[in-house]
Amino acid sequence: GVKILAKGSLTKKLTIKANKFSQKAISEIESVGGKIEVV
C-alpha cells in the first residue's frame, strides 16, 4: 500500500486516495480544504 506523509506544502484543494495517511498529512490536506479517502 501507499502511505501519504507530510512534506512540502499544498496550495490547492485536492482529494487524495491512499491506503494510509500520517496525522500531519491529514491536517495539511484538510487545512487547504482538501479531502482524504482511505482505499
mmCIF entry with sequence, helices, sheets and N, C-alpha, C, O atoms, coordinates in Angstrom:
data_MODEL
# 
_entry.id   MODEL 
# 
_entity.id                         1 
_entity.type                       polymer 
_entity.pdbx_number_of_molecules   1 
# 
_entity_poly.entity_id                      1 
_entity_poly.type                           'polypeptide(L)' 
_entity_poly.nstd_linkage                   no 
_entity_poly.nstd_monomer                   no 
_entity_poly.pdbx_seq_one_letter_code       GVKILAKGSLTKKLTIKANKFSQKAISEIESVGGKIEVV 
_entity_poly.pdbx_seq_one_letter_code_can   GVKILAKGSLTKKLTIKANKFSQKAISEIESVGGKIEVV 
_entity_poly.pdbx_strand_id                 A 
# 
loop_
_entity_poly_seq.entity_id 
_entity_poly_seq.num 
_entity_poly_seq.mon_id 
_entity_poly_seq.hetero 
1 1  GLY n 
1 2  VAL n 
1 3  LYS n 
1 4  ILE n 
1 5  LEU n 
1 6  ALA n 
1 7  LYS n 
1 8  GLY n 
1 9  SER n 
1 10 LEU n 
1 11 THR n 
1 12 LYS n 
1 13 LYS n 
1 14 LEU n 
1 15 THR n 
1 16 ILE n 
1 17 LYS n 
1 18 ALA n 
1 19 ASN n 
1 20 LYS n 
1 21 PHE n 
1 22 SER n 
1 23 GLN n 
1 24 LYS n 
1 25 ALA n 
1 26 ILE n 
1 27 SER n 
1 28 GLU n 
1 29 ILE n 
1 30 GLU n 
1 31 SER n 
1 32 VAL n 
1 33 GLY n 
1 34 GLY n 
1 35 LYS n 
1 36 ILE n 
1 37 GLU n 
1 38 VAL n 
1 39 VAL n 
# 
_struct_asym.id          A 
_struct_asym.entity_id   1 
# 
_struct_conf.conf_type_id            HELX_P 
_struct_conf.id                      HELX_P1 
_struct_conf.pdbx_PDB_helix_id       AA1 
_struct_conf.beg_label_comp_id       GLN 
_struct_conf.beg_label_asym_id       A 
_struct_conf.beg_label_seq_id        23 
_struct_conf.pdbx_beg_PDB_ins_code   ? 
_struct_conf.end_label_comp_id       SER 
_struct_conf.end_label_asym_id       A 
_struct_conf.end_label_seq_id        31 
_struct_conf.pdbx_end_PDB_ins_code   ? 
_struct_conf.beg_auth_comp_id        GLN 
_struct_conf.beg_auth_asym_id        A 
_struct_conf.beg_auth_seq_id         23 
_struct_conf.end_auth_comp_id        SER 
_struct_conf.end_auth_asym_id        A 
_struct_conf.end_auth_seq_id         31 
_struct_conf.pdbx_PDB_helix_class    1 
_struct_conf.details                 ? 
_struct_conf.pdbx_PDB_helix_length   9 
# 
_struct_conf_type.id          HELX_P 
_struct_conf_type.criteria    ? 
_struct_conf_type.reference   ? 
# 
loop_
_struct_sheet.id 
_struct_sheet.type 
_struct_sheet.number_strands 
_struct_sheet.details 
AA1 ? 2 ? 
AA2 ? 2 ? 
# 
loop_
_struct_sheet_order.sheet_id 
_struct_sheet_order.range_id_1 
_struct_sheet_order.range_id_2 
_struct_sheet_order.offset 
_struct_sheet_order.sense 
AA1 1 2 ? parallel 
AA2 1 2 ? parallel 
# 
loop_
_struct_sheet_range.sheet_id 
_struct_sheet_range.id 
_struct_sheet_range.beg_label_comp_id 
_struct_sheet_range.beg_label_asym_id 
_struct_sheet_range.beg_label_seq_id 
_struct_sheet_range.pdbx_beg_PDB_ins_code 
_struct_sheet_range.end_label_comp_id 
_struct_sheet_range.end_label_asym_id 
_struct_sheet_range.end_label_seq_id 
_struct_sheet_range.pdbx_end_PDB_ins_code 
_struct_sheet_range.beg_auth_comp_id 
_struct_sheet_range.beg_auth_asym_id 
_struct_sheet_range.beg_auth_seq_id 
_struct_sheet_range.end_auth_comp_id 
_struct_sheet_range.end_auth_asym_id 
_struct_sheet_range.end_auth_seq_id 
AA1 1 LYS A 3  ? ILE A 4  ? LYS A 3  ILE A 4  
AA1 2 LYS A 20 ? PHE A 21 ? LYS A 20 PHE A 21 
AA2 1 THR A 15 ? ALA A 18 ? THR A 15 ALA A 18 
AA2 2 LYS A 35 ? VAL A 38 ? LYS A 35 VAL A 38 
# 
loop_
_atom_site.group_PDB 
_atom_site.id 
_atom_site.type_symbol 
_atom_site.label_atom_id 
_atom_site.label_alt_id 
_atom_site.label_comp_id 
_atom_site.label_asym_id 
_atom_site.label_entity_id 
_atom_site.label_seq_id 
_atom_site.pdbx_PDB_ins_code 
_atom_site.Cartn_x 
_atom_site.Cartn_y 
_atom_site.Cartn_z 
_atom_site.occupancy 
_atom_site.B_iso_or_equiv 
_atom_site.pdbx_formal_charge 
_atom_site.auth_seq_id 
_atom_site.auth_comp_id 
_atom_site.auth_asym_id 
_atom_site.auth_atom_id 
_atom_site.pdbx_PDB_model_num 
ATOM 1   N N  . GLY A 1 1  ? 0.813   -1.181 0.000  1.00 0.00 ? 1  GLY A N  1 
ATOM 2   C CA . GLY A 1 1  ? 0.000   0.000  0.000  1.00 0.00 ? 1  GLY A CA 1 
ATOM 3   C C  . GLY A 1 1  ? 0.863   1.255  0.000  1.00 0.00 ? 1  GLY A C  1 
ATOM 4   O O  . GLY A 1 1  ? 2.091   1.192  0.051  1.00 0.00 ? 1  GLY A O  1 
ATOM 5   N N  . VAL A 1 2  ? 0.200   2.363  -0.057 1.00 0.00 ? 2  VAL A N  1 
ATOM 6   C CA . VAL A 1 2  ? 0.857   3.666  -0.102 1.00 0.00 ? 2  VAL A CA 1 
ATOM 7   C C  . VAL A 1 2  ? 0.444   4.471  1.126  1.00 0.00 ? 2  VAL A C  1 
ATOM 8   O O  . VAL A 1 2  ? -0.734  4.517  1.478  1.00 0.00 ? 2  VAL A O  1 
ATOM 9   N N  . LYS A 1 3  ? 1.424   5.105  1.777  1.00 0.00 ? 3  LYS A N  1 
ATOM 10  C CA . LYS A 1 3  ? 1.144   5.992  2.909  1.00 0.00 ? 3  LYS A CA 1 
ATOM 11  C C  . LYS A 1 3  ? 1.562   7.402  2.519  1.00 0.00 ? 3  LYS A C  1 
ATOM 12  O O  . LYS A 1 3  ? 2.678   7.623  2.050  1.00 0.00 ? 3  LYS A O  1 
ATOM 13  N N  . ILE A 1 4  ? 0.659   8.345  2.716  1.00 0.00 ? 4  ILE A N  1 
ATOM 14  C CA . ILE A 1 4  ? 0.933   9.743  2.406  1.00 0.00 ? 4  ILE A CA 1 
ATOM 15  C C  . ILE A 1 4  ? 1.533   10.408 3.643  1.00 0.00 ? 4  ILE A C  1 
ATOM 16  O O  . ILE A 1 4  ? 0.950   10.366 4.727  1.00 0.00 ? 4  ILE A O  1 
ATOM 17  N N  . LEU A 1 5  ? 2.703   11.021 3.470  1.00 0.00 ? 5  LEU A N  1 
ATOM 18  C CA . LEU A 1 5  ? 3.383   11.731 4.544  1.00 0.00 ? 5  LEU A CA 1 
ATOM 19  C C  . LEU A 1 5  ? 3.356   13.224 4.256  1.00 0.00 ? 5  LEU A C  1 
ATOM 20  O O  . LEU A 1 5  ? 3.164   13.636 3.112  1.00 0.00 ? 5  LEU A O  1 
ATOM 21  N N  . ALA A 1 6  ? 3.546   14.031 5.286  1.00 0.00 ? 6  ALA A N  1 
ATOM 22  C CA . ALA A 1 6  ? 3.539   15.490 5.121  1.00 0.00 ? 6  ALA A CA 1 
ATOM 23  C C  . ALA A 1 6  ? 4.953   15.983 4.850  1.00 0.00 ? 6  ALA A C  1 
ATOM 24  O O  . ALA A 1 6  ? 5.808   15.963 5.735  1.00 0.00 ? 6  ALA A O  1 
ATOM 25  N N  . LYS A 1 7  ? 5.191   16.420 3.630  1.00 0.00 ? 7  LYS A N  1 
ATOM 26  C CA . LYS A 1 7  ? 6.466   17.033 3.272  1.00 0.00 ? 7  LYS A CA 1 
ATOM 27  C C  . LYS A 1 7  ? 6.160   18.039 2.176  1.00 0.00 ? 7  LYS A C  1 
ATOM 28  O O  . LYS A 1 7  ? 5.541   17.692 1.170  1.00 0.00 ? 7  LYS A O  1 
ATOM 29  N N  . GLY A 1 8  ? 6.584   19.268 2.358  1.00 0.00 ? 8  GLY A N  1 
ATOM 30  C CA . GLY A 1 8  ? 6.231   20.299 1.398  1.00 0.00 ? 8  GLY A CA 1 
ATOM 31  C C  . GLY A 1 8  ? 4.938   20.974 1.806  1.00 0.00 ? 8  GLY A C  1 
ATOM 32  O O  . GLY A 1 8  ? 4.527   20.891 2.963  1.00 0.00 ? 8  GLY A O  1 
ATOM 33  N N  . SER A 1 9  ? 4.294   21.645 0.854  1.00 0.00 ? 9  SER A N  1 
ATOM 34  C CA . SER A 1 9  ? 3.059   22.346 1.181  1.00 0.00 ? 9  SER A CA 1 
ATOM 35  C C  . SER A 1 9  ? 2.073   22.257 0.028  1.00 0.00 ? 9  SER A C  1 
ATOM 36  O O  . SER A 1 9  ? 2.456   22.091 -1.130 1.00 0.00 ? 9  SER A O  1 
ATOM 37  N N  . LEU A 1 10 ? 0.809   22.369 0.367  1.00 0.00 ? 10 LEU A N  1 
ATOM 38  C CA . LEU A 1 10 ? -0.260  22.359 -0.630 1.00 0.00 ? 10 LEU A CA 1 
ATOM 39  C C  . LEU A 1 10 ? -0.832  23.761 -0.750 1.00 0.00 ? 10 LEU A C  1 
ATOM 40  O O  . LEU A 1 10 ? -0.956  24.480 0.241  1.00 0.00 ? 10 LEU A O  1 
ATOM 41  N N  . THR A 1 11 ? -1.176  24.141 -1.968 1.00 0.00 ? 11 THR A N  1 
ATOM 42  C CA . THR A 1 11 ? -1.817  25.437 -2.182 1.00 0.00 ? 11 THR A CA 1 
ATOM 43  C C  . THR A 1 11 ? -3.179  25.275 -2.838 1.00 0.00 ? 11 THR A C  1 
ATOM 44  O O  . THR A 1 11 ? -3.939  26.238 -2.937 1.00 0.00 ? 11 THR A O  1 
ATOM 45  N N  . LYS A 1 12 ? -3.494  24.057 -3.289 1.00 0.00 ? 12 LYS A N  1 
ATOM 46  C CA . LYS A 1 12 ? -4.771  23.807 -3.949 1.00 0.00 ? 12 LYS A CA 1 
ATOM 47  C C  . LYS A 1 12 ? -5.530  22.717 -3.210 1.00 0.00 ? 12 LYS A C  1 
ATOM 48  O O  . LYS A 1 12 ? -4.944  21.848 -2.564 1.00 0.00 ? 12 LYS A O  1 
ATOM 49  N N  . LYS A 1 13 ? -6.846  22.787 -3.323 1.00 0.00 ? 13 LYS A N  1 
ATOM 50  C CA . LYS A 1 13 ? -7.738  21.816 -2.715 1.00 0.00 ? 13 LYS A CA 1 
ATOM 51  C C  . LYS A 1 13 ? -7.693  20.527 -3.543 1.00 0.00 ? 13 LYS A C  1 
ATOM 52  O O  . LYS A 1 13 ? -8.007  20.545 -4.733 1.00 0.00 ? 13 LYS A O  1 
ATOM 53  N N  . LEU A 1 14 ? -7.309  19.425 -2.925 1.00 0.00 ? 14 LEU A N  1 
ATOM 54  C CA . LEU A 1 14 ? -7.206  18.145 -3.619 1.00 0.00 ? 14 LEU A CA 1 
ATOM 55  C C  . LEU A 1 14 ? -7.966  17.068 -2.864 1.00 0.00 ? 14 LEU A C  1 
ATOM 56  O O  . LEU A 1 14 ? -8.177  17.179 -1.657 1.00 0.00 ? 14 LEU A O  1 
ATOM 57  N N  . THR A 1 15 ? -8.376  16.021 -3.579 1.00 0.00 ? 15 THR A N  1 
ATOM 58  C CA . THR A 1 15 ? -8.870  14.804 -2.952 1.00 0.00 ? 15 THR A CA 1 
ATOM 59  C C  . THR A 1 15 ? -7.810  13.748 -3.206 1.00 0.00 ? 15 THR A C  1 
ATOM 60  O O  . THR A 1 15 ? -7.499  13.434 -4.355 1.00 0.00 ? 15 THR A O  1 
ATOM 61  N N  . ILE A 1 16 ? -7.256  13.202 -2.131 1.00 0.00 ? 16 ILE A N  1 
ATOM 62  C CA . ILE A 1 16 ? -6.162  12.243 -2.246 1.00 0.00 ? 16 ILE A CA 1 
ATOM 63  C C  . ILE A 1 16 ? -6.634  10.892 -1.738 1.00 0.00 ? 16 ILE A C  1 
ATOM 64  O O  . ILE A 1 16 ? -7.171  10.781 -0.636 1.00 0.00 ? 16 ILE A O  1 
ATOM 65  N N  . LYS A 1 17 ? -6.427  9.858  -2.561 1.00 0.00 ? 17 LYS A N  1 
ATOM 66  C CA . LYS A 1 17 ? -6.814  8.498  -2.208 1.00 0.00 ? 17 LYS A CA 1 
ATOM 67  C C  . LYS A 1 17 ? -5.558  7.677  -1.967 1.00 0.00 ? 17 LYS A C  1 
ATOM 68  O O  . LYS A 1 17 ? -4.666  7.640  -2.815 1.00 0.00 ? 17 LYS A O  1 
ATOM 69  N N  . ALA A 1 18 ? -5.482  7.013  -0.806 1.00 0.00 ? 18 ALA A N  1 
ATOM 70  C CA . ALA A 1 18 ? -4.327  6.178  -0.474 1.00 0.00 ? 18 ALA A CA 1 
ATOM 71  C C  . ALA A 1 18 ? -4.731  5.199  0.617  1.00 0.00 ? 18 ALA A C  1 
ATOM 72  O O  . ALA A 1 18 ? -5.832  5.276  1.164  1.00 0.00 ? 18 ALA A O  1 
ATOM 73  N N  . ASN A 1 19 ? -3.815  4.267  0.930  1.00 0.00 ? 19 ASN A N  1 
ATOM 74  C CA . ASN A 1 19 ? -4.068  3.277  1.967  1.00 0.00 ? 19 ASN A CA 1 
ATOM 75  C C  . ASN A 1 19 ? -3.932  3.849  3.372  1.00 0.00 ? 19 ASN A C  1 
ATOM 76  O O  . ASN A 1 19 ? -4.706  3.505  4.265  1.00 0.00 ? 19 ASN A O  1 
ATOM 77  N N  . LYS A 1 20 ? -2.941  4.728  3.567  1.00 0.00 ? 20 LYS A N  1 
ATOM 78  C CA . LYS A 1 20 ? -2.677  5.288  4.891  1.00 0.00 ? 20 LYS A CA 1 
ATOM 79  C C  . LYS A 1 20 ? -2.233  6.735  4.762  1.00 0.00 ? 20 LYS A C  1 
ATOM 80  O O  . LYS A 1 20 ? -1.675  7.137  3.741  1.00 0.00 ? 20 LYS A O  1 
ATOM 81  N N  . PHE A 1 21 ? -2.486  7.510  5.803  1.00 0.00 ? 21 PHE A N  1 
ATOM 82  C CA . PHE A 1 21 ? -2.082  8.911  5.870  1.00 0.00 ? 21 PHE A CA 1 
ATOM 83  C C  . PHE A 1 21 ? -1.466  9.173  7.232  1.00 0.00 ? 21 PHE A C  1 
ATOM 84  O O  . PHE A 1 21 ? -1.962  8.674  8.242  1.00 0.00 ? 21 PHE A O  1 
ATOM 85  N N  . SER A 1 22 ? -0.388  9.953  7.273  1.00 0.00 ? 22 SER A N  1 
ATOM 86  C CA . SER A 1 22 ? 0.129   10.379 8.574  1.00 0.00 ? 22 SER A CA 1 
ATOM 87  C C  . SER A 1 22 ? -0.825  11.441 9.111  1.00 0.00 ? 22 SER A C  1 
ATOM 88  O O  . SER A 1 22 ? -1.535  12.093 8.346  1.00 0.00 ? 22 SER A O  1 
ATOM 89  N N  . GLN A 1 23 ? -0.835  11.609 10.430 1.00 0.00 ? 23 GLN A N  1 
ATOM 90  C CA . GLN A 1 23 ? -1.733  12.592 11.034 1.00 0.00 ? 23 GLN A CA 1 
ATOM 91  C C  . GLN A 1 23 ? -1.420  14.000 10.534 1.00 0.00 ? 23 GLN A C  1 
ATOM 92  O O  . GLN A 1 23 ? -2.330  14.799 10.313 1.00 0.00 ? 23 GLN A O  1 
ATOM 93  N N  . LYS A 1 24 ? -0.144  14.301 10.356 1.00 0.00 ? 24 LYS A N  1 
ATOM 94  C CA . LYS A 1 24 ? 0.249   15.628 9.861  1.00 0.00 ? 24 LYS A CA 1 
ATOM 95  C C  . LYS A 1 24 ? -0.221  15.821 8.417  1.00 0.00 ? 24 LYS A C  1 
ATOM 96  O O  . LYS A 1 24 ? -0.652  16.914 8.049  1.00 0.00 ? 24 LYS A O  1 
ATOM 97  N N  . ALA A 1 25 ? -0.142  14.771 7.597  1.00 0.00 ? 25 ALA A N  1 
ATOM 98  C CA . ALA A 1 25 ? -0.608  14.872 6.211  1.00 0.00 ? 25 ALA A CA 1 
ATOM 99  C C  . ALA A 1 25 ? -2.105  15.164 6.171  1.00 0.00 ? 25 ALA A C  1 
ATOM 100 O O  . ALA A 1 25 ? -2.559  15.978 5.366  1.00 0.00 ? 25 ALA A O  1 
ATOM 101 N N  . ILE A 1 26 ? -2.866  14.505 7.032  1.00 0.00 ? 26 ILE A N  1 
ATOM 102 C CA . ILE A 1 26 ? -4.310  14.753 7.093  1.00 0.00 ? 26 ILE A CA 1 
ATOM 103 C C  . ILE A 1 26 ? -4.568  16.215 7.437  1.00 0.00 ? 26 ILE A C  1 
ATOM 104 O O  . ILE A 1 26 ? -5.402  16.864 6.805  1.00 0.00 ? 26 ILE A O  1 
ATOM 105 N N  . SER A 1 27 ? -3.863  16.733 8.427  1.00 0.00 ? 27 SER A N  1 
ATOM 106 C CA . SER A 1 27 ? -4.034  18.134 8.831  1.00 0.00 ? 27 SER A CA 1 
ATOM 107 C C  . SER A 1 27 ? -3.704  19.089 7.697  1.00 0.00 ? 27 SER A C  1 
ATOM 108 O O  . SER A 1 27 ? -4.433  20.052 7.462  1.00 0.00 ? 27 SER A O  1 
ATOM 109 N N  . GLU A 1 28 ? -2.606  18.828 6.992  1.00 0.00 ? 28 GLU A N  1 
ATOM 110 C CA . GLU A 1 28 ? -2.188  19.703 5.884  1.00 0.00 ? 28 GLU A CA 1 
ATOM 111 C C  . GLU A 1 28 ? -3.207  19.679 4.747  1.00 0.00 ? 28 GLU A C  1 
ATOM 112 O O  . GLU A 1 28 ? -3.565  20.728 4.211  1.00 0.00 ? 28 GLU A O  1 
ATOM 113 N N  . ILE A 1 29 ? -3.670  18.495 4.382  1.00 0.00 ? 29 ILE A N  1 
ATOM 114 C CA . ILE A 1 29 ? -4.638  18.361 3.284  1.00 0.00 ? 29 ILE A CA 1 
ATOM 115 C C  . ILE A 1 29 ? -5.940  19.070 3.639  1.00 0.00 ? 29 ILE A C  1 
ATOM 116 O O  . ILE A 1 29 ? -6.485  19.821 2.829  1.00 0.00 ? 29 ILE A O  1 
ATOM 117 N N  . GLU A 1 30 ? -6.437  18.831 4.853  1.00 0.00 ? 30 GLU A N  1 
ATOM 118 C CA . GLU A 1 30 ? -7.709  19.417 5.257  1.00 0.00 ? 30 GLU A CA 1 
ATOM 119 C C  . GLU A 1 30 ? -7.606  20.923 5.500  1.00 0.00 ? 30 GLU A C  1 
ATOM 120 O O  . GLU A 1 30 ? -8.607  21.628 5.374  1.00 0.00 ? 30 GLU A O  1 
ATOM 121 N N  . SER A 1 31 ? -6.422  21.430 5.843  1.00 0.00 ? 31 SER A N  1 
ATOM 122 C CA . SER A 1 31 ? -6.272  22.863 6.116  1.00 0.00 ? 31 SER A CA 1 
ATOM 123 C C  . SER A 1 31 ? -6.459  23.726 4.868  1.00 0.00 ? 31 SER A C  1 
ATOM 124 O O  . SER A 1 31 ? -6.795  24.905 4.977  1.00 0.00 ? 31 SER A O  1 
ATOM 125 N N  . VAL A 1 32 ? -6.244  23.145 3.681  1.00 0.00 ? 32 VAL A N  1 
ATOM 126 C CA . VAL A 1 32 ? -6.469  23.896 2.435  1.00 0.00 ? 32 VAL A CA 1 
ATOM 127 C C  . VAL A 1 32 ? -7.805  23.521 1.789  1.00 0.00 ? 32 VAL A C  1 
ATOM 128 O O  . VAL A 1 32 ? -8.074  23.891 0.647  1.00 0.00 ? 32 VAL A O  1 
ATOM 129 N N  . GLY A 1 33 ? -8.644  22.778 2.536  1.00 0.00 ? 33 GLY A N  1 
ATOM 130 C CA . GLY A 1 33 ? -9.963  22.421 2.030  1.00 0.00 ? 33 GLY A CA 1 
ATOM 131 C C  . GLY A 1 33 ? -10.001 21.114 1.268  1.00 0.00 ? 33 GLY A C  1 
ATOM 132 O O  . GLY A 1 33 ? -11.015 20.785 0.652  1.00 0.00 ? 33 GLY A O  1 
ATOM 133 N N  . GLY A 1 34 ? -8.903  20.355 1.301  1.00 0.00 ? 34 GLY A N  1 
ATOM 134 C CA . GLY A 1 34 ? -8.851  19.083 0.597  1.00 0.00 ? 34 GLY A CA 1 
ATOM 135 C C  . GLY A 1 34 ? -9.521  17.964 1.371  1.00 0.00 ? 34 GLY A C  1 
ATOM 136 O O  . GLY A 1 34 ? -9.940  18.140 2.515  1.00 0.00 ? 34 GLY A O  1 
ATOM 137 N N  . LYS A 1 35 ? -9.614  16.814 0.729  1.00 0.00 ? 35 LYS A N  1 
ATOM 138 C CA . LYS A 1 35 ? -10.245 15.643 1.339  1.00 0.00 ? 35 LYS A CA 1 
ATOM 139 C C  . LYS A 1 35 ? -9.320  14.446 1.200  1.00 0.00 ? 35 LYS A C  1 
ATOM 140 O O  . LYS A 1 35 ? -8.519  14.365 0.269  1.00 0.00 ? 35 LYS A O  1 
ATOM 141 N N  . ILE A 1 36 ? -9.444  13.513 2.145  1.00 0.00 ? 36 ILE A N  1 
ATOM 142 C CA . ILE A 1 36 ? -8.709  12.257 2.037  1.00 0.00 ? 36 ILE A CA 1 
ATOM 143 C C  . ILE A 1 36 ? -9.707  11.119 1.879  1.00 0.00 ? 36 ILE A C  1 
ATOM 144 O O  . ILE A 1 36 ? -10.824 11.183 2.393  1.00 0.00 ? 36 ILE A O  1 
ATOM 145 N N  . GLU A 1 37 ? -9.298  10.087 1.170  1.00 0.00 ? 37 GLU A N  1 
ATOM 146 C CA . GLU A 1 37 ? -10.101 8.874  1.027  1.00 0.00 ? 37 GLU A CA 1 
ATOM 147 C C  . GLU A 1 37 ? -9.187  7.686  1.242  1.00 0.00 ? 37 GLU A C  1 
ATOM 148 O O  . GLU A 1 37 ? -8.207  7.505  0.519  1.00 0.00 ? 37 GLU A O  1 
ATOM 149 N N  . VAL A 1 38 ? -9.512  6.870  2.248  1.00 0.00 ? 38 VAL A N  1 
ATOM 150 C CA . VAL A 1 38 ? -8.741  5.660  2.505  1.00 0.00 ? 38 VAL A CA 1 
ATOM 151 C C  . VAL A 1 38 ? -9.310  4.556  1.618  1.00 0.00 ? 38 VAL A C  1 
ATOM 152 O O  . VAL A 1 38 ? -10.505 4.264  1.654  1.00 0.00 ? 38 VAL A O  1 
ATOM 153 N N  . VAL A 1 39 ? -8.436  3.955  0.825  1.00 0.00 ? 39 VAL A N  1 
ATOM 154 C CA . VAL A 1 39 ? -8.871  2.875  -0.075 1.00 0.00 ? 39 VAL A CA 1 
ATOM 155 C C  . VAL A 1 39 ? -8.218  1.573  0.301  1.00 0.00 ? 39 VAL A C  1 
ATOM 156 O O  . VAL A 1 39 ? -8.462  0.552  -0.343 1.00 0.00 ? 39 VAL A O  1 
# 
